[in-house]
Amino acid sequence: MKNRRTASSEGETLRIREMTLDDLPQVMAIEEVSFPTPWTAGLFIEEMGYPFCCDLVAYTGDALVGYISFAVILDEIHLRNIAVHPRRRRSGIATALMRVLMETGIRKRTKRVTMEARPSNAAALALYKKFGFVVEGIRPDYYGDTGEDALILWADIVKMSAIISEAERANA
Ligand SMILES: CC(C)(COP(=O)(O)OP(=O)(O)OC[C@H]1O[C@@H](n2cnc3c(N)ncnc32)[C@H](O)[C@@H]1OP(=O)(O)O)[C@@H](O)C(=O)NCCC(=O)NCCS
């Protein structure tokens, strides 16, 4: 994907591009403060090697402020990871990353997006609700670190696109 520019809600220019090995120190710094069981650098490297995986980073200036990893599998997108630097949250960075996921899904003719989330992760659940995700199932005892179940969420790509366009019209 080409370097893509957008604006966060703080009015800064946000650049979104494919993740490279050079991004990993900054990615790992965010990953380690964002999750009870963070991904390892090796897992990110493995992901970057799969042709069906898409790993993107968002920058403002020289600072890596967020990233997203997803896989395109047949007509589905599996959202595997998304995180934003703790000091940069609530400024639309995850929204911008989700917009690129949605555009990729439409370009690749996928129909639905799925992911797992912890019931205790209120911020993530609020983000996903905003994009039209609904809980369609539960994986019992999914998270070994806390023993939590996982919520299985699904969203329709076309509906997600309409929700994003509507939100952008409202903010214009
Ligand atoms: C979840 C996460 C990626 C959201 O990133 P973000 O850049 O802050 O999200 P955005 O600014 O784009 O927020 C979009 C919307 O999501 C919802 N939202 C995001 N964070 C929220 C919070 N802490 N509380 C309530 N709603 C929240 C709001 O509806 C928000 O819109 P608004 O700001 O206009 O009200 C971020 O909190 C994070 O990195 N968390 C740790 C990692 C994680 O849990 N990842 C998800 C794994 S399932």
The ligand as an ORCA input file, in Angstrom:
! r2SCAN-3c Opt
* xyz 0 1
  C      -9.003      0.329     21.689
  C      -8.014      1.385     21.152
  C      -7.241      0.763     19.970
  C      -8.804      2.617     20.643
  O      -7.898      3.515     20.010
  P      -8.178      5.085     19.880
  O      -7.241      5.639     18.854
  O      -8.156      5.693     21.221
  O      -9.668      5.098     19.303
  P     -10.394      6.331     18.579
  O      -9.846      7.621     19.074
  O     -10.380      6.115     17.108
  O     -11.863      6.160     19.171
  C     -12.973      5.829     18.358
  C     -14.193      5.612     19.223
  O     -14.042      4.424     20.015
  C     -14.677      4.637     21.296
  N     -13.653      4.638     22.343
  C     -12.311      4.548     22.170
  N     -11.693      4.530     23.386
  C     -12.665      4.610     24.319
  C     -12.662      4.629     25.754
  N     -11.516      4.581     26.456
  N     -13.843      4.701     26.379
  C     -15.006      4.748     25.699
  N     -15.087      4.763     24.325
  C     -13.925      4.672     23.661
  C     -15.366      5.995     21.204
  O     -16.649      5.776     20.641
  C     -14.469      6.722     20.211
  O     -15.126      7.780     19.546
  P     -15.131      9.245     20.258
  O     -13.739      9.518     20.727
  O     -15.588     10.117     19.117
  O     -16.109      9.125     21.382
  C      -7.028      1.865     22.265
  O      -7.771      2.187     23.426
  C      -5.954      0.868     22.636
  O      -4.879      0.839     22.022
  N      -6.238     -0.001     23.654
  C      -5.251     -1.008     24.074
  C      -5.134     -2.109     23.033
  C      -6.467     -2.811     22.802
  O      -7.214     -3.057     23.739
  N      -6.748     -3.168     21.518
  C      -7.977     -3.842     21.152
  C      -7.851     -5.309     21.353
  S      -9.413     -6.160     21.094
*
